[in-house]
């Protein structure tokens, strides 16, 4: 390991020890995990995992086997169906208005609803009535059990889809949205850590001691790397907790492509953090007090917010011109690419081009930020103009 690499790694380890071992890091990690788990498990906690219940009111002539048939067909659609018999239609309609029953079946031939039609329950009732009528016809024809089974057996028709099922698409879209939100929060949060860390070192004059032993570029790289590793560790813990919660929640759908989507989220987080963190570090070197950071943070937060909005637009139309362009433009690419990757396969050429542009941009930003950092890190007493910092690096 060369001397420069070793010094960079020592700075990174110092940042890790300072951030990862603090109570604030542990508490924020636990709180974030708790929020993610509660959001995923909330439907399960409040009974979302239970099968929905429906009550069918029966009036007039109905077969004795109908309640059992309704229960059986309801189970096939994940509905718990019960029945209630009324002596006359007026009593049944009154119960329907009071919400005591979901639908009223009159003489096994007419369905009466309070307002909107429940299509799942309608299908259940029609299927149950068809089964009862079919069984009655079989009894009247005197068919054997074998003949009846052959007659009532559904046709063996296989089913397949050219595209992913709607539940899988929805789940992948939800996963992508969560990834975009986490990306926005983590980059802003840990980029802010980089900025405040630089400002704290300047205001306390610790940076003078550090720069007597390491070069400005090594200090910048080590700080970005160390805080980035802390962010990645927290990101991984939150993601792992979310996966466990999704596995436990019966009401949640985990798409087959979840592992690939999560891998892309982590990959683009690394690139996104790498791009923005060097900007935050350079911005922090231009000021000497925390009060002066707001005016520098605002432009970067605005760009992040634009990327956030474009990513959510890409979840609706991942292949339109704006989404494709935003996924290639380095400041917005990480978030928009997460949204596009979650919705399906992005053409390999676009992915490779986006990664190449990000890598080139990060390298360029590191060179520019290192120069600004080197020119402004040891200047105190107020905000350093960007032009002055740039020229100061030559001295």
Helices and strands as residue ranges (DSSP letters): H 3-20, H 23-45, E 52-59, H 66-76, E 79-86, H 89-97, E 103-106, E 110-112, H 119-141, H 145-152, H 166-203, H 206-211, H 216-248, H 258-285, G 290-292, H 294-316, H 321-328, H 330-343, H 348-376, H 386-392
